[in-house]
Amino acid sequence: MRRTRGGGERGAALVEFALVMPLLFLLIFGIIEFAIAFNDYQSIRQGAREGARQAVVNDYASTTLCGINGAATTAPDNAKRVICTTKERTGLGDDLRVAVRYTENAPSPSYENDSIKICTVRLVDTVTGFLDPVIGDRPLRTEVDMRVERDAGLIEGDYLETDPSGDWSWC
């Protein structure tokens, strides 16, 4: 004797699959997008720290040939070098925007207690586009403040690129 399936259950698995798959795709792509954004944030944080470290010991790159924009294009060469060093250390290219704030806390020519603050920002760039309405173009920001150990060759001031998320007031 052969059993047959009930006629009312035919296609139930397909309907269940159609209901569950969008949630599964949302979960999988959400994990992927979050992992990529988190990796970019870690790169930005590490690059800002490395850029600040190189600036406080006055050992930054010799080139000013990176994609500098905004008011920083007229900055002194040493400030441009700090910006280019920071961008190079992140490995994220010219989408990264950098602000360098140099504060003199001791009378010149002494540099003791002077500080350099490096602020970086980059907008989240979604890879799959699946979660673009949720996390797309959100800023990843970080700032690092260090005490100067050797004359940085900078004049007190702010050397800012254009912040894609608005302004540098958070820095």
C-alpha positions in Angstrom: 0.0 0.0 0.0 1.3 3.4 -1.0 0.7 6.6 1.0 0.1 9.8 -0.8 0.6 13.3 0.4 -2.4 15.3 1.3 -3.3 17.8 -1.4 -3.4 20.8 1.0 0.3 20.4 1.9 1.7 20.6 -1.6 4.1 23.6 -1.9 4.3 24.4 1.8 8.1 24.1 1.9 8.3 26.6 -1.0 6.1 29.1 0.9 8.2 28.6 4.1 11.4 29.1 2.1 10.0 32.3 0.5 9.1 33.6 4.0 12.4 32.8 5.7 14.9 33.7 2.9 14.6 37.5 3.1 15.3 37.4 6.8 18.2 35.0 6.3 19.7 37.3 3.6 19.2 40.3 5.8 21.1 38.6 8.6 23.9 37.3 6.4 24.4 40.6 4.5 24.1 42.5 7.8 26.9 40.5 9.3 29.1 41.0 6.1 28.4 44.8 6.0 29.1 45.2 9.8 32.3 43.3 9.5 33.6 45.4 6.7 32.6 48.7 8.4 34.2 47.5 11.6 37.4 46.6 9.7 37.4 50.1 8.2 37.0 51.6 11.6 39.9 49.7 13.0 42.0 50.8 10.0 41.0 54.4 10.5 41.8 54.2 14.3 45.1 52.5 13.7 46.1 54.9 10.9 45.2 58.0 13.0 47.3 56.6 15.9 50.2 55.9 13.5 50.0 59.3 11.9 49.9 61.0 15.2 52.9 59.0 16.5 54.9 59.8 13.4 54.0 63.5 13.8 55.1 63.8 17.5 58.5 62.3 16.7 58.8 64.4 13.5 59.3 61.2 11.3 56.6 61.5 8.8 56.6 60.8 5.0 58.5 63.1 2.8 55.8 63.3 0.2 52.8 65.7 0.0 51.4 64.0 -3.0 48.2 62.5 -1.7 44.6 63.5 -2.3 44.5 66.6 0.0 41.4 68.7 -0.3 39.7 71.6 1.4 41.6 74.3 3.4 44.5 71.8 4.0 45.6 72.3 0.4 47.2 75.6 1.5 48.7 74.2 4.7 52.4 74.1 5.3 54.3 71.2 3.9 54.8 69.5 7.3 51.1 69.5 7.9 50.5 68.0 4.4 53.1 65.4 5.2 51.3 64.4 8.4 48.0 64.2 6.5 49.6 62.0 3.8 51.3 59.8 6.4 47.9 59.2 8.1 46.2 58.4 4.9 49.0 56.0 3.9 48.9 54.2 7.3 45.1 53.6 7.0 45.4 52.0 3.6 41.9 53.4 2.7 43.0 55.9 0.1 41.8 59.4 -0.4 38.2 58.8 0.8 39.7 59.3 4.3 39.6 63.0 5.5 42.2 64.1 8.1 42.3 67.1 10.4 45.6 68.0 12.2 45.4 70.3 15.2 48.7 71.5 16.6 48.6 73.3 20.0 51.5 75.1 21.5 51.4 74.9 25.3 54.9 76.2 25.9 56.5 79.4 24.7 58.6 79.0 21.5 61.2 77.6 20.8 60.4 75.0 23.4 58.0 72.3 22.2 57.5 70.6 25.6 53.8 70.0 26.4 52.8 70.9 22.9 50.2 68.5 21.5 49.1 67.2 18.1 45.5 65.9 17.6 44.7 63.8 14.5 41.1 63.4 13.6 39.9 61.2 10.8 36.6 60.6 9.2 35.4 58.3 6.4 31.8 57.6 5.3 30.7 53.9 5.4 30.8 52.5 1.9 28.5 49.4 1.7 29.8 46.6 -0.5 26.6 44.8 -1.2 24.2 47.8 -1.2 21.7 45.6 0.6 21.8 47.7 3.8 22.7 51.0 2.2 19.5 52.7 3.5 20.5 51.7 7.1 24.3 52.2 7.3 25.3 53.8 4.0 27.1 57.1 4.3 27.3 57.1 8.1 30.6 58.6 9.3 33.3 56.5 10.9 35.2 59.0 13.1 38.2 58.8 15.4 40.6 61.2 17.1 44.0 60.7 18.7 45.8 63.3 20.9 49.5 63.0 21.7 52.1 65.1 23.4 54.9 66.2 21.1 58.3 64.5 21.8 60.4 66.3 19.2 59.9 69.6 17.4 57.1 68.8 14.9 58.0 71.7 12.6 54.4 73.0 12.7 52.9 76.3 13.5 50.0 76.3 16.0 46.8 76.0 14.2 44.3 73.7 12.5 44.9 72.1 9.2 41.6 70.6 8.0 40.4 68.8 5.0 36.8 69.0 4.1 34.8 66.8 6.5 32.3 64.8 4.4 29.9 64.4 7.4 29.6 68.2 8.0 32.1 70.0 10.1 35.0 69.2 12.4 33.2 70.4 15.6 33.4 66.9 17.1 37.2 67.0 16.9 
